[in-house]
Amino acid sequence: MHISELPAGAEFVVGRVLSGREVGKRLVDMGFTEGARGRVLRRAFLSGPLHVEIRGYELILRRSEAAMVEVEEGRKVAGDDV
C-alpha cells in the first residue's frame, strides 16, 4: 500500500521509498525512512495533494510523490476529506 491510497486520518508506518532518483532522495531527507510513523491529516479534492504529518512535521505531498512511499496502515483516527 502507498500513502496516496490512505484515507484522511489514517496512521501509517513507512516501509520504503520506491524511487532512488532526486524525488526519492528528497522524501528520505524529509523523514520518510523505514519504520517512521506518520498520519494523513487531509486529502485534497480529486487528485490534489495530501497533507501528512511525519516525525513531528507537517508536509504537503503531491499524489505522485505519495505514491512512491510504501507503507503499512495503522489504526484510523477521526478526519474527513477536504
C-alpha positions as CSV (number, residue, x, y, z in Angstrom):
1,M,0.0,0.0,0.0
2,H,1.1,3.6,-0.6
3,I,0.4,6.8,1.2
4,S,-1.6,8.0,-1.8
5,E,-4.1,5.2,-1.2
6,L,-4.8,6.0,2.5
7,P,-7.9,7.9,3.7
8,A,-7.7,11.1,5.8
9,G,-7.0,10.2,9.4
10,A,-5.1,7.0,8.7
11,E,-1.9,6.3,10.5
12,F,1.0,4.6,8.8
13,V,4.4,3.1,9.2
14,V,6.9,3.7,6.3
15,G,8.2,0.6,4.6
16,R,10.4,2.1,1.9
17,V,10.6,4.8,-0.7
18,L,10.4,3.3,-4.2
19,S,12.4,5.9,-6.2
20,G,16.1,6.3,-5.9
21,R,16.0,9.4,-8.0
22,E,16.1,13.0,-6.8
23,V,12.4,12.9,-5.6
24,G,13.1,9.7,-3.7
25,K,16.1,11.1,-2.0
26,R,14.2,14.3,-1.1
27,L,11.4,12.2,0.5
28,V,14.0,10.3,2.6
29,D,15.6,13.7,3.6
30,M,12.1,14.8,4.7
31,G,11.8,11.8,7.1
32,F,10.2,9.1,5.1
33,T,12.6,6.3,6.2
34,E,11.8,2.7,7.2
35,G,9.9,2.5,10.4
36,A,8.9,6.2,10.6
37,R,5.4,6.7,11.8
38,G,3.0,9.2,10.3
39,R,-0.6,10.2,9.7
40,V,-2.6,11.5,6.8
41,L,-4.2,14.7,8.0
42,R,-6.2,15.8,5.0
43,R,-6.6,14.9,1.3
44,A,-7.4,17.5,-1.3
45,F,-10.3,17.0,-3.7
46,L,-9.9,14.6,-6.6
47,S,-6.2,14.2,-7.4
48,G,-4.9,17.0,-5.3
49,P,-2.1,16.9,-2.7
50,L,-2.1,15.2,0.7
51,H,-1.4,16.9,4.0
52,V,0.7,14.5,6.1
53,E,2.4,14.5,9.5
54,I,5.7,12.6,10.0
55,R,8.4,12.9,12.7
56,G,6.6,15.9,14.2
57,Y,6.5,17.9,10.9
58,E,3.5,18.6,8.6
59,L,4.1,18.3,4.9
60,I,2.1,18.7,1.7
61,L,2.9,15.9,-0.8
62,R,1.8,15.6,-4.4
63,R,-0.1,12.4,-5.1
64,S,2.7,11.3,-7.4
65,E,5.2,11.7,-4.6
66,A,2.9,10.0,-2.1
67,A,2.6,7.0,-4.5
68,M,6.4,6.4,-4.1
69,V,6.2,5.7,-0.4
70,E,5.2,2.1,0.6
71,V,3.5,1.9,4.0
72,E,1.7,-0.3,6.4
73,E,-1.6,1.1,7.5
74,G,-2.1,1.7,11.2
75,R,-5.4,2.5,13.0
76,K,-7.8,5.1,11.6
77,V,-8.4,8.2,13.6
78,A,-11.0,11.0,13.1
79,G,-10.6,13.0,9.9
80,D,-12.6,13.9,6.8
81,D,-11.6,14.6,3.2
82,V,-11.3,18.3,2.4
